Amino acid sequence: MDADNRQVKPAPGSDSKVGTGAGSSQPRPCTCGFCDGVEIEVERVNLHTGAVEGVESFEKMSRRKKCPNCGGMNLQYRRSYVAHAADVVERMAGSRNVYALHVTLDAEAVQRAGIDPEATYRVWTDGGPWSRARANLRSHDPDLAYFGSLSARPSDGVYHLHLVLVTRLSVPHVVERLHVSGLDSYVQTFDRSEDADSKAQFAAMWAAYAFDNAAHGPSARFTSSRGGGVGYDSAGARERRQQAVTGAQRPDAPARGPRRSEAVETANAPAAENAEPSESGAGDGSSAPMNGERAPPVVMGGGEYRDRAAYFRAVKRKLMGRVGTAVQVRGMGPGDLLRVAGDEEGLVCTVAPEVGTGATEVRWTEIHVRNAPTLRQARRPRDRSTGDAPPEGDEDRDGPDVVDAYTEAAYLSRVTTELDDGRRHVTELDHRTGEVREYIRAPRPR
């Protein structure tokens, strides 16, 4: 059954309004129509005669979080995102535990590594510490499911994860598996004995908080997870949403009940004071343009190069040919390519995203390309025992240098869990010495 077809009842004693993470009222909606969806027409063509035998149409939802004109929230997208979270948990949770995870990078390690806030996106998506934590969790529960988003934190622009985790693992096991150097995790638990509707309510509450948090962030990037097939941008979820829309518009379709995305009402999500929540886990989907189509890839033409300068000249030439057109940027969606600058020392592209912020610089490797050329060049590996690096000019500048810098700067992990009385139990692990610190913090301000 589709996520929009069933209603989630508010948890006992909860406020009936959708939580925003900061207040009790609905976010201010877009009022200028900029975030309205568009109508997509699909022709049915007879393959033998070429004749058009009919036209079907459906409304494609805008994938803008927040209107760049009036500043209002895209409530249709928000309701759909919240409804998806509730539906997944209601279908999958059963007797399993449900957790809300908020995972951020260790702030001191980011500072020591000298990583720009926007560059922290790559720490999550290029095989950083979350990949290890996810592997730790799945090694003890292969059936574990999760979904969520990766977005820039409104306070400082550093990227962080908001996830809902469905698993058989207990709280102590989840805490243990999240202790990966460089991660600062906040775990909110939900009692497995509660009924499915209450669990769905819990998931919807945190999905609303995650969406609002991303909408107020400073970056255009908002990456919804595919989450092994249960994320908002998974193929199954997209198919269910499309079927719900097209099915409702067929003349012979049965009358539908209230849309779940409009019926979900959740308790207010608490403001997360320190709750800073992909395969790139929460990070391998892309924001879609308003017209529902991806920008075409940059066709590179292949080729193999052993000279680094020649390789980057070939890449730059192909990118320059697309200046002034739309390109697809990983984690950001489509945007107009305005400028290509640099060389093998650092080739960057200036892109103006469709989703309401100004132009931003991205690495060329973040742009969707096809048939990219190959660079064949020997590289002496770094000797981590001595700190020796490859000779100047031999570094793999297109490798995960940001991830390496962060990995070398990070040595602490922190996991916070909420106790029944609202207080917070914190464990810190120093991965250099093995020392563990435990302490209790006061409840979060409500």
ChimeraX attribute file (.defattr): number of C-alpha atoms within 10 A of each C-alpha:
attribute: neighborCount
match mode: 1-to-1
recipient: residues
	/A:1	9
	/A:2	18
	/A:3	24
	/A:4	25
	/A:5	17
	/A:6	20
	/A:7	20
	/A:8	22
	/A:9	16
	/A:10	20
	/A:11	19
	/A:12	9
	/A:13	7
	/A:14	13
	/A:15	14
	/A:16	16
	/A:17	17
	/A:18	25
	/A:19	25
	/A:20	25
	/A:21	21
	/A:22	16
	/A:23	15
	/A:24	15
	/A:25	11
	/A:26	12
	/A:27	17
	/A:28	13
	/A:29	17
	/A:30	21
	/A:31	15
	/A:32	12
	/A:33	13
	/A:34	17
	/A:35	26
	/A:36	21
	/A:37	19
	/A:38	14
	/A:39	13
	/A:40	12
	/A:41	12
	/A:42	11
	/A:43	12
	/A:44	13
	/A:45	13
	/A:46	11
	/A:47	8
	/A:48	6
	/A:49	7
	/A:50	9
	/A:51	11
	/A:52	11
	/A:53	9
	/A:54	10
	/A:55	10
	/A:56	12
	/A:57	14
	/A:58	18
	/A:59	16
	/A:60	19
	/A:61	20
	/A:62	20
	/A:63	24
	/A:64	27
	/A:65	26
	/A:66	27
	/A:67	22
	/A:68	17
	/A:69	13
	/A:70	15
	/A:71	17
	/A:72	20
	/A:73	24
	/A:74	25
	/A:75	21
	/A:76	21
	/A:77	21
	/A:78	24
	/A:79	23
	/A:80	20
	/A:81	23
	/A:82	31
	/A:83	32
	/A:84	27
	/A:85	27
	/A:86	31
	/A:87	28
	/A:88	24
	/A:89	28
	/A:90	20
	/A:91	13
	/A:92	16
	/A:93	21
	/A:94	16
	/A:95	15
	/A:96	19
	/A:97	21
	/A:98	28
	/A:99	26
	/A:100	24
	/A:101	24
	/A:102	25
	/A:103	25
	/A:104	25
	/A:105	27
	/A:106	20
	/A:107	13
	/A:108	14
	/A:109	21
	/A:110	20
	/A:111	13
	/A:112	13
	/A:113	17
	/A:114	13
	/A:115	17
	/A:116	13
	/A:117	16
	/A:118	18
	/A:119	16
	/A:120	21
	/A:121	23
	/A:122	18
	/A:123	24
	/A:124	25
	/A:125	23
	/A:126	19
	/A:127	17
	/A:128	23
	/A:129	22
	/A:130	27
	/A:131	18
	/A:132	16
	/A:133	19
	/A:134	19
	/A:135	15
	/A:136	18
	/A:137	20
	/A:138	16
	/A:139	12
	/A:140	15
	/A:141	13
	/A:142	11
	/A:143	12
	/A:144	17
	/A:145	22
	/A:146	27
	/A:147	28
	/A:148	33
	/A:149	29
	/A:150	31
	/A:151	31
	/A:152	25
	/A:153	22
	/A:154	16
	/A:155	10
	/A:156	11
	/A:157	18
	/A:158	24
	/A:159	28
	/A:160	26
	/A:161	28
	/A:162	28
	/A:163	28
	/A:164	28
	/A:165	24
	/A:166	23
	/A:167	23
	/A:168	20
	/A:169	19
	/A:170	14
	/A:171	15
	/A:172	9
	/A:173	13
	/A:174	20
	/A:175	20
	/A:176	14
	/A:177	19
	/A:178	25
	/A:179	24
	/A:180	25
	/A:181	26
	/A:182	26
	/A:183	25
	/A:184	25
	/A:185	28
	/A:186	28
	/A:187	24
	/A:188	20
	/A:189	19
	/A:190	17
	/A:191	13
	/A:192	17
	/A:193	11
	/A:194	13
	/A:195	14
	/A:196	20
	/A:197	19
	/A:198	21
	/A:199	25
	/A:200	29
	/A:201	27
	/A:202	27
	/A:203	29
	/A:204	31
	/A:205	27
	/A:206	31
	/A:207	32
	/A:208	24
	/A:209	23
	/A:210	26
	/A:211	26
	/A:212	21
	/A:213	21
	/A:214	25
	/A:215	26
	/A:216	17
	/A:217	20
	/A:218	17
	/A:219	23
	/A:220	26
	/A:221	25
	/A:222	27
	/A:223	27
	/A:224	29
	/A:225	27
	/A:226	26
	/A:227	24
	/A:228	15
	/A:229	15
	/A:230	21
	/A:231	28
	/A:232	27
	/A:233	25
	/A:234	18
	/A:235	13
	/A:236	13
	/A:237	19
	/A:238	13
	/A:239	12
	/A:240	14
	/A:241	18
	/A:242	15
	/A:243	14
	/A:244	18
	/A:245	15
	/A:246	14
	/A:247	16
	/A:248	15
	/A:249	16
	/A:250	11
	/A:251	8
	/A:252	8
	/A:253	10
	/A:254	10
	/A:255	10
	/A:256	12
	/A:257	10
	/A:258	12
	/A:259	18
	/A:260	22
	/A:261	25
	/A:262	18
	/A:263	17
	/A:264	26
	/A:265	25
	/A:266	29
	/A:267	24
	/A:268	23
	/A:269	22
	/A:270	18
	/A:271	16
	/A:272	16
	/A:273	9
	/A:274	14
	/A:275	22
	/A:276	19
	/A:277	27
	/A:278	26
	/A:279	18
	/A:280	22
	/A:281	27
	/A:282	29
	/A:283	28
	/A:284	20
	/A:285	25
	/A:286	21
	/A:287	26
	/A:288	21
	/A:289	21
	/A:290	20
	/A:291	14
	/A:292	17
	/A:293	11
	/A:294	19
	/A:295	18
	/A:296	14
	/A:297	16
	/A:298	20
	/A:299	14
	/A:300	17
	/A:301	13
	/A:302	13
	/A:303	12
	/A:304	12
	/A:305	16
	/A:306	12
	/A:307	11
	/A:308	16
	/A:309	13
	/A:310	15
	/A:311	19
	/A:312	20
	/A:313	15
	/A:314	17
	/A:315	21
	/A:316	21
	/A:317	12
	/A:318	17
	/A:319	22
	/A:320	15
	/A:321	11
	/A:322	18
	/A:323	17
	/A:324	13
	/A:325	14
	/A:326	22
	/A:327	25
	/A:328	26
	/A:329	27
	/A:330	20
	/A:331	23
	/A:332	22
	/A:333	27
	/A:334	28
	/A:335	23
	/A:336	20
	/A:337	24
	/A:338	18
	/A:339	16
	/A:340	22
	/A:341	14
	/A:342	12
	/A:343	16
	/A:344	16
	/A:345	12
	/A:346	13
	/A:347	19
	/A:348	18
	/A:349	24
	/A:350	19
	/A:351	26
	/A:352	21
	/A:353	23
	/A:354	22
	/A:355	24
	/A:356	16
	/A:357	15
	/A:358	12
	/A:359	16
	/A:360	15
	/A:361	16
	/A:362	18
	/A:363	15
	/A:364	20
	/A:365	15
	/A:366	15
	/A:367	22
	/A:368	19
	/A:369	19
	/A:370	13
	/A:371	12
	/A:372	18
	/A:373	16
	/A:374	12
	/A:375	15
	/A:376	12
	/A:377	11
	/A:378	9
	/A:379	11
	/A:380	11
	/A:381	11
	/A:382	13
	/A:383	10
	/A:384	9
	/A:385	6
	/A:386	7
	/A:387	7
	/A:388	10
	/A:389	13
	/A:390	13
	/A:391	10
	/A:392	6
	/A:393	10
	/A:394	13
	/A:395	15
	/A:396	14
	/A:397	13
	/A:398	14
	/A:399	11
	/A:400	15
	/A:401	15
	/A:402	21
	/A:403	23
	/A:404	14
	/A:405	17
	/A:406	25
	/A:407	18
	/A:408	14
	/A:409	19
	/A:410	24
	/A:411	19
	/A:412	22
	/A:413	21
	/A:414	26
	/A:415	25
	/A:416	24
	/A:417	22
	/A:418	18
	/A:419	13
	/A:420	8
	/A:421	8
	/A:422	13
	/A:423	14
	/A:424	21
	/A:425	17
	/A:426	18
	/A:427	18
	/A:428	18
	/A:429	19
	/A:430	17
	/A:431	16
	/A:432	10
	/A:433	8
	/A:434	10
	/A:435	10
	/A:436	13
	/A:437	11
	/A:438	12
	/A:439	10
	/A:440	14
	/A:441	12
	/A:442	10
	/A:443	13
	/A:444	15
	/A:445	9
	/A:446	10
